[in-house]
Amino acid sequence: MVEKIAALLIFVLVYALMISEKVHRTVAVLIGAVLMVGLGIMSETGVLHYIQWEALGLLFGMFIIVAALSESGFFRWVGLHAMRATKHDPLKMFILFAVLAAVLAAFMDSMTVLIFMATLTLETCRLLGVKPFPFLLVEITSANIGGSATMVGDPPNIIIGTQLGLSFIDFVTGVGVIAVALFFANLGIMYMVFRKKLREAKPVANGGQEPFSGVKNLKLMRVSLVIFTVTVTLLVLHSILDVVVAFVGILGATLILLAWGKHIPDLIDRVDWHAIIFLAGLFVLVGGLEAAGLLTDLANWMVSVSGGNKMLIITLMFWVFAPISAFTDNVPFAAAMVPVIRRISETTGIHINTLAWTLAITADVSGNATPIGASANVVGLAVAKREGVHVSWKEYCKVAFPIMLFCILIANIMVLLFFL
C-alpha cells in the first residue's frame, strides 16, 4: 500500500510541476522517474522495460528525415502550393490541413505525421500572416482521431493490435466508422471556435510567390522526398514485412545522412532531444504506476462497481480511462491497459475485440485533451516551440478538453449501439 501511495503522489507532483510551467517538463519527468526508482517502486532494470524504445527510435529517425525536408525548402514549397490551391483562404487551409493530418495518420505513425505537419504549418502560417495555434490544434486532434481508425495509425493501436492478435482489417471494420464520425465532430466544433480569428488573417506580401522559389536545394529535396516516401511505405507495411518501426525510422535517417554528406551536423542539430528525453521519462513515470499495482486495482474496481453489467462496464471504461489517458501519454497507458481489459473480458464475458475498440478510441481520442495526452501532441508542440511558438496548458486545454469530452460521448454511444 505504501508503494501505491508513493507512486500516486510522485505522479501528481510531476504533473503539478508541468502544469505550473515553473519547472521544465523534461526536468519534471526525470525527477519523477528518479523518485520511482529511488523509492524502490520499480527497479533499475524495470526502467529499461517500461521505456518504449521502438517509439523513441522511430521518433529520432523521423526528426532527421523531416529536418532534411525542411532544410531543402520542401515545406515552404508545399505551403506555397497549398496557399495557391486554397486561394490564400485560411479557413480552407484549416480544413485542408485537418483532412491531410487525419488521412496521413491513418496509414503512418501519428508522431511522424505531426513532425511533418507542424513544420509545414509553421511555414505556411508565416506566409498567411496568421497565428499557428488553431492549425496546430486541429492537426494534433485530427491526427489522433484519424490514427485510431487503423492498426498502423496511433502508437496505442500498434500495441493493442500486436498484443491481442488483431489485424489491420479488424481495426478498420471495428473503429473506422466511429473515427470518421469523431473527425467531423471535432473539425466542425473547431471550425466554429476559430473561424472568426482565421477570417481576420491577412497573407503576407510574398504569399503569391512561385512554389519553387521556396526550394533551397532541388536535388537534395528530391532525394529526401524519395527516402521519406520509402520510409512511409515501410511503416504502412511493417507488420506484413515483419520489421519493427524503429528500424524503419533509423534506416530512413541513415539514408538521409548518407545523401546529405557535409550537411549532417545541420540535421543532427535539428533533432529535438528534449522531446525524446521527455517521452522516455514519461514512459517510466507511467510504468511506476503499473509496477505499483495501481492499474490492476483499477480493473478490479471497475468490474466490482459495474456488477458485471456489460453496458455499464463499457461506459465506465470510456469515462474512467478518458481522464487518465488525458493526463498520461497514451502509449504507456495503452500498454498498461491491455492486461486490464483481458481481465475484464475473462471476468464478464465481453468479447475482447469490443474492449479493444473501446480502449483504442479512448486512448487515442482522450489524448487530445492535454498537451501531453499523446506522443503526437508532445512532438507537434515541441516542433512549434523550437520555432518560437509556445502553447500554454491553459490555451490548449481551454479548447481541446471540452471537445474531447463531446467526442468521447459520441464514441460511447456508438460502441454501445454497434457492439453490444
Phi and psi in degrees as a GROMACS rama.xvg file:
@    title "Ramachandran Plot"
@    xaxis  label "Phi"
@    yaxis  label "Psi"
@TYPE xy
-61.2987  -42.1276  VAL-2
-62.6364  -39.4581  GLU-3
-64.684  -44.4327  LYS-4
-64.2018  -43.241  ILE-5
-62.6265  -44.3068  ALA-6
-61.611  -42.1311  ALA-7
-66.5676  -41.193  LEU-8
-65.1386  -41.0055  LEU-9
-61.6022  -44.9165  ILE-10
-59.4458  -47.3189  PHE-11
-64.2516  -41.8272  VAL-12
-59.3531  -47.5713  LEU-13
-61.4531  -44.0467  VAL-14
-69.7457  -32.4657  TYR-15
-64.7448  -40.6944  ALA-16
-64.0535  -40.9477  LEU-17
-68.743  -42.5618  MET-18
-65.7483  -36.8886  ILE-19
-68.3749  -24.3327  SER-20
60.8847  20.1687  GLU-21
-85.3695  -20.5956  LYS-22
-123.321  135.559  VAL-23
-56.9061  136.915  HIS-24
-60.0056  -33.0475  ARG-25
-65.3886  -41.7805  THR-26
-64.8012  -40.5845  VAL-27
-60.7632  -47.3276  ALA-28
-70.7769  -31.508  VAL-29
-67.9811  -37.4683  LEU-30
-59.3635  -46.2839  ILE-31
-61.6516  -42.9739  GLY-32
-63.6568  -43.1884  ALA-33
-63.2418  -41.5159  VAL-34
-65.0574  -38.682  LEU-35
-59.1341  -41.5165  MET-36
-78.6242  -44.8695  VAL-37
-61.5223  -33.3336  GLY-38
-90.2663  5.79029  LEU-39
78.6389  14.1145  GLY-40
-71.5591  -34.1587  ILE-41
-142.614  155.919  MET-42
-86.2716  169.215  SER-43
-61.8586  -39.4005  GLU-44
-69.9267  -27.2351  THR-45
-63.8661  -32.3474  GLY-46
-58.7303  -46.4061  VAL-47
-64.5064  -32.7648  LEU-48
-68.2914  -40.6082  HIS-49
-83.2381  -21.2989  TYR-50
-70.0501  128.724  ILE-51
-84.378  85.4558  GLN-52
-62.994  -31.3041  TRP-53
-62.6146  -42.6815  GLU-54
-65.7001  -41.4556  ALA-55
-68.4106  -37.8506  LEU-56
-63.7756  -42.6287  GLY-57
-63.4368  -43.2224  LEU-58
-60.8884  -46.0247  LEU-59
-59.0653  -47.6982  PHE-60
-60.7184  -42.451  GLY-61
-72.0004  -30.8364  MET-62
-59.3015  -42.6062  PHE-63
-65.352  -46.6246  ILE-64
-63.6095  -46.2125  ILE-65
-68.7348  -33.0588  VAL-66
-61.3026  -39.8107  ALA-67
-64.6021  -43.9711  ALA-68
-61.9273  -40.4708  LEU-69
-66.5607  -46.59  SER-70
-63.0778  -30.383  GLU-71
-78.8859  -12.9308  SER-72
96.8913  9.39408  GLY-73
-60.3316  -43.0881  PHE-74
-69.9915  -34.7762  PHE-75
-66.339  -38.8512  ARG-76
-60.7439  -46.8197  TRP-77
-65.7877  -41.8914  VAL-78
-60.4918  -42.1283  GLY-79
-66.7787  -36.974  LEU-80
-64.4825  -43.5958  HIS-81
-63.8834  -40.0213  ALA-82
-64.1023  -39.5988  MET-83
-66.5142  -42.3337  ARG-84
-65.1982  -33.9083  ALA-85
-98.9376  6.74217  THR-86
56.6999  37.9118  LYS-87
64.2621  22.4403  HIS-88
-89.3108  110.735  ASP-89
-59.6689  -33.9101  PRO-90
-65.9616  -42.4273  LEU-91
-65.9698  -38.0764  LYS-92
-64.4637  -38.7991  MET-93
-57.655  -48.1413  PHE-94
-68.228  -43.4069  ILE-95
-58.717  -46.0078  LEU-96
-68.7401  -34.016  PHE-97
-64.1344  -46.3074  ALA-98
-63.2628  -43.9587  VAL-99
-60.9359  -44.2905  LEU-100
-62.6205  -43.612  ALA-101
-66.0147  -45.2478  ALA-102
-66.4005  -45.4616  VAL-103
-61.3772  -42.1609  LEU-104
-68.34  -19.9675  ALA-105
-72.2658  -20.3322  ALA-106
-121.589  -2.96652  PHE-107
-149.976  162.887  MET-108
-54.8036  132.073  ASP-109
-65.018  -26.0833  SER-110
-62.9203  -43.7547  MET-111
-60.923  -43.5871  THR-112
-58.972  -43.5788  VAL-113
-72.9125  -32.6183  LEU-114
-60.349  -45.3017  ILE-115
-66.1795  -52.8342  PHE-116
-68.2399  -39.3636  MET-117
-63.9075  -42.29  ALA-118
-64.8264  -44.0616  THR-119
-61.6497  -42.8999  LEU-120
-63.4066  -45.6671  THR-121
-61.7714  -39.9826  LEU-122
-67.4857  -43.4698  GLU-123
-66.684  -40.1528  THR-124
-65.9684  -30.9154  CYS-125
-64.0432  -37.2345  ARG-126
-73.8937  -34.5235  LEU-127
-78.4837  -21.4437  LEU-128
72.4449  36.7898  GLY-129
-129.793  150.569  VAL-130
-68.2176  138.601  LYS-131
-79.9919  -11.1431  PRO-132
-54.3276  -49.3162  PHE-133
-57.7171  -40.0496  PRO-134
-67.3094  -45.6941  PHE-135
-60.3852  -43.0065  LEU-136
-66.5079  -45.2907  LEU-137
-68.1069  -30.688  VAL-138
-71.956  -43.6162  GLU-139
-60.0166  -50.5696  ILE-140
-68.2249  -38.1343  THR-141
-67.143  -38.9379  SER-142
-64.8963  -42.5834  ALA-143
-65.2966  -39.5503  ASN-144
-71.3737  -46.8205  ILE-145
-61.2712  -37.7126  GLY-146
-68.1049  -20.1698  GLY-147
-72.4519  -14.9493  SER-148
-77.4876  -20.1936  ALA-149
-133.847  167.703  THR-150
-76.9475  -19.6831  MET-151
-102.721  10.4247  VAL-152
-85.0314  -103.386  GLY-153
-66.1015  142.019  ASP-154
-52.455  -38.1927  PRO-155
-57.768  -33.0903  PRO-156
-66.9509  -36.9198  ASN-157
-61.7902  -43.236  ILE-158
-65.5272  -49.1221  ILE-159
-62.6142  -46.4349  ILE-160
-64.3369  -45.6907  GLY-161
-69.109  -38.532  THR-162
-74.0126  -26.1905  GLN-163
-105.958  2.68311  LEU-164
70.9737  30.9807  GLY-165
-90.8349  155.379  LEU-166
-105.998  172.831  SER-167
-58.41  -45.2076  PHE-168
-65.0787  -38.0302  ILE-169
-55.5202  -46.267  ASP-170
-66.8263  -43.4087  PHE-171
-61.5549  -45.2843  VAL-172
-73.3999  -28.9526  THR-173
-83.2005  -37.5226  GLY-174
-117.209  -18.6365  VAL-175
-51.3844  -53.2967  GLY-176
-63.304  -41.1006  VAL-177
-64.0281  -42.0046  ILE-178
-61.9247  -40.5495  ALA-179
-62.7072  -44.4853  VAL-180
-61.7934  -42.2377  ALA-181
-68.533  -35.7497  LEU-182
-60.2469  -48.0668  PHE-183
-68.2601  -35.013  PHE-184
-64.6734  -46.329  ALA-185
-62.9162  -47.4298  ASN-186
-64.4368  -41.6941  LEU-187
-61.4218  -44.1285  GLY-188
-67.8329  -44.0272  ILE-189
-65.5917  -34.2741  MET-190
-60.232  -43.9399  TYR-191
-65.9006  -37.7209  MET-192
-68.8014  -41.5512  VAL-193
-104.281  -4.7872  PHE-194
-60.1502  -36.6328  ARG-195
-64.9589  -45.0424  LYS-196
-63.9588  -39.7637  LYS-197
-70.4791  -32.5286  LEU-198
-68.629  -23.2412  ARG-199
-82.0436  -7.54762  GLU-200
-68.3413  143.634  ALA-201
-125.549  112.049  LYS-202
-57.2941  143.494  PRO-203
-73.5651  165.563  VAL-204
-59.891  -36.2785  ALA-205
-84.8402  11.1806  ASN-206
-66.4642  -15.0394  GLY-207
-95.5122  14.2389  GLY-208
-62.1743  158.034  GLN-209
-67.8578  135.812  GLU-210
-52.0537  -39.709  PRO-211
-72.4795  -9.79698  PHE-212
-69.0413  -18.6065  SER-213
-87.3725  -7.05382  GLY-214
-81.0339  127.36  VAL-215
-89.6049  -38.1675  LYS-216
-145.72  99.0234  ASN-217
-63.7115  -40.6289  LEU-218
-62.5445  -48.9762  LYS-219
-67.4678  -31.7639  LEU-220
-63.6983  -44.6848  MET-221
-64.4041  -43.9378  ARG-222
-62.4416  -45.3216  VAL-223
-64.3457  -37.6244  SER-224
-67.8165  -38.1864  LEU-225
-63.1555  -45.2674  VAL-226
-64.1486  -41.4581  ILE-227
-60.4187  -44.42  PHE-228
-63.4841  -43.3364  THR-229
-62.5138  -41.9325  VAL-230
-62.6223  -45.8182  THR-231
-62.8424  -41.5946  VAL-232
-60.5407  -43.3907  THR-233
-65.5994  -34.9208  LEU-234
-64.8249  -39.733  LEU-235
-66.5934  -37.4353  VAL-236
-98.194  8.68688  LEU-237
-59.0707  -36.3857  HIS-238
-70.4531  -34.1785  SER-239
-72.4722  -40.5123  ILE-240
-81.3096  -10.0238  LEU-241
59.921  49.1976  ASP-242
-123.761  147.159  VAL-243
-80.7496  148.399  VAL-244
-66.0531  -29.4266  VAL-245
-62.834  -40.8231  ALA-246
-62.0002  -41.0022  PHE-247
-61.1903  -47.7867  VAL-248
-61.7186  -44.4196  GLY-249
-71.2839  -33.8443  ILE-250
-61.1032  -46.8556  LEU-251
-60.5326  -42.4671  GLY-252
-63.6657  -40.3551  ALA-253
-62.2333  -44.1679  THR-254
-63.126  -40.0094  LEU-255
-61.4227  -47.3883  ILE-256
-63.2461  -37.4039  LEU-257
-64.535  -39.1354  LEU-258
-72.0182  -32.7687  ALA-259
-87.3302  -15.8699  TRP-260
51.9009  -112.727  GLY-261
-66.2193  -13.3498  LYS-262
-89.7135  4.34884  HIS-263
-53.1239  -46.1933  ILE-264
-56.85  -35.0667  PRO-265
-63.3981  -38.6519  ASP-266
-72.5348  -42.5733  LEU-267
-60.9076  -39.0425  ILE-268
-63.048  -24.5476  ASP-269
-86.7943  -4.97618  ARG-270
-68.2674  130.227  VAL-271
-87.1164  87.9628  ASP-272
-66.3195  -29.611  TRP-273
-59.4476  -44.3595  HIS-274
-64.3317  -40.5848  ALA-275
-66.2722  -46.5108  ILE-276
-66.055  -39.3818  ILE-277
-60.1279  -46.9935  PHE-278
-63.8353  -39.6315  LEU-279
-60.6601  -44.8151  ALA-280
-64.687  -36.8951  GLY-281
-66.2696  -38.762  LEU-282
-60.355  -41.9322  PHE-283
-66.8539  -40.898  VAL-284
-59.5972  -48.3039  LEU-285
-70.5267  -33.2793  VAL-286
-59.8905  -33.4492  GLY-287
-63.4424  -37.5823  GLY-288
-63.2755  -40.7256  LEU-289
-68.9252  -43.2566  GLU-290
-61.8624  -32.8585  ALA-291
-76.8781  -10.8077  ALA-292
89.6705  7.84161  GLY-293
-67.2481  -33.4  LEU-294
-74.5656  -34.7169  LEU-295
-66.123  -39.9674  THR-296
-59.8788  -36.6283  ASP-297
-62.5038  -43.944  LEU-298
-62.1964  -45.4067  ALA-299
-62.7941  -38.8369  ASN-300
-64.6598  -42.2346  TRP-301
-63.3198  -42.6142  MET-302
-64.7337  -40.3501  VAL-303
-66.5238  -46.7081  SER-304
-65.1767  -38.3279  VAL-305
-76.2051  -18.259  SER-306
65.6304  19.8484  GLY-307
85.1773  0.609419  GLY-308
-68.923  120.269  ASN-309
-64.1779  -44.7637  LYS-310
-63.4556  -38.8218  MET-311
-69.1564  -37.6916  LEU-312
-64.5282  -44.93  ILE-313
-60.1725  -44.9642  ILE-314
-64.0413  -41.3885  THR-315
-61.2505  -41.6928  LEU-316
-58.2943  -44.7882  MET-317
-61.7121  -47.274  PHE-318
-91.3764  -12.4075  TRP-319
-94.1393  -43.4501  VAL-320
-67.6854  -35.9031  PHE-321
-57.0976  -53.6249  ALA-322
-66.0651  -30.1797  PRO-323
-67.2257  -48.4287  ILE-324
-65.9766  -28.9218  SER-325
-64.8406  -29.2118  ALA-326
-111.36  6.35659  PHE-327
-131.628  144.902  THR-328
-56.4489  133.61  ASP-329
-73.883  -10.6553  ASN-330
-71.5713  -57.8469  VAL-331
-65.0627  -30.6442  PRO-332
-61.5027  -47.2256  PHE-333
-62.9562  -41.9084  ALA-334
-61.1098  -39.1042  ALA-335
-73.3406  -29.6754  ALA-336
-84.2447  -16.3881  MET-337
-59.0004  -49.1489  VAL-338
-63.9031  -27.7697  PRO-339
-65.602  -46.4164  VAL-340
-72.9678  -27.7063  ILE-341
-60.706  -44.73  ARG-342
-65.6109  -40.9357  ARG-343
-62.6322  -41.3932  ILE-344
-63.096  -44.4229  SER-345
-64.5993  -36.0279  GLU-346
-79.082  -37.019  THR-347
-107.156  -17.471  THR-348
84.9844  3.50755  GLY-349
-69.0039  134.275  ILE-350
-57.6833  135.498  HIS-351
-60.7453  -31.1604  ILE-352
-63.5015  -40.3199  ASN-353
-61.3248  -42.0458  THR-354
-68.9447  -34.408  LEU-355
-64.7357  -43.0496  ALA-356
-65.0096  -39.9136  TRP-357
-62.8606  -44.8036  THR-358
-65.0503  -44.1482  LEU-359
-61.6933  -48.2134  ALA-360
-63.2502  -45.2089  ILE-361
-63.819  -46.8141  THR-362
-63.1106  -43.6161  ALA-363
-72.6331  -47.6116  ASP-364
-76.3667  -42.6041  VAL-365
-69.4509  -19.8455  SER-366
-62.2248  -17.4472  GLY-367
-69.0731  -19.7575  ASN-368
-68.6049  -31.8285  ALA-369
-132.321  164.243  THR-370
-63.4487  -17.5846  PRO-371
-119.601  16.9819  ILE-372
-73.1163  -19.8069  GLY-373
-148.599  153.397  ALA-374
-59.7915  -34.3248  SER-375
-62.0119  -39.3946  ALA-376
-61.9821  -48.8304  ASN-377
-58.6835  -46.902  VAL-378
-67.5609  -47.3157  VAL-379
-59.5692  -45.1889  GLY-380
-73.1559  -29.0657  LEU-381
-67.1889  -40.7704  ALA-382
-61.0758  -43.4961  VAL-383
-62.8332  -44.5881  ALA-384
-64.1712  -36.4794  LYS-385
-61.2394  -28.1252  ARG-386
-95.9785  12.3913  GLU-387
90.0657  10.9238  GLY-388
-107.079  109.075  VAL-389
-102.319  130.852  HIS-390
-116.024  119.32  VAL-391
-80.2065  162.86  SER-392
-58.0268  -44.5552  TRP-393
-62.3018  -47.0137  LYS-394
-61.1808  -41.7196  GLU-395
-70.8074  -53.2723  TYR-396
-68.6302  -28.751  CYS-397
-57.4548  -34.9567  LYS-398
-95.7881  -46.6567  VAL-399
-73.2205  -37.707  ALA-400
-64.0892  -49.8862  PHE-401
-61.8928  -37.3491  PRO-402
-66.556  -38.8314  ILE-403
-59.0978  -44.358  MET-404
-61.0811  -40.7534  LEU-405
-64.725  -41.7626  PHE-406
-65.6281  -38.9003  CYS-407
-63.3859  -39.0806  ILE-408
-60.8841  -46.3267  LEU-409
-60.9345  -46.126  ILE-410
-62.6666  -41.5874  ALA-411
-56.6371  -49.6382  ASN-412
-63.3356  -43.2819  ILE-413
-67.2557  -39.59  MET-414
-64.3227  -42.709  VAL-415
-62.7623  -39.7188  LEU-416
-72.0526  -38.4957  LEU-417
-86.1612  -32.964  PHE-418
-119.372  -4.43113  PHE-419
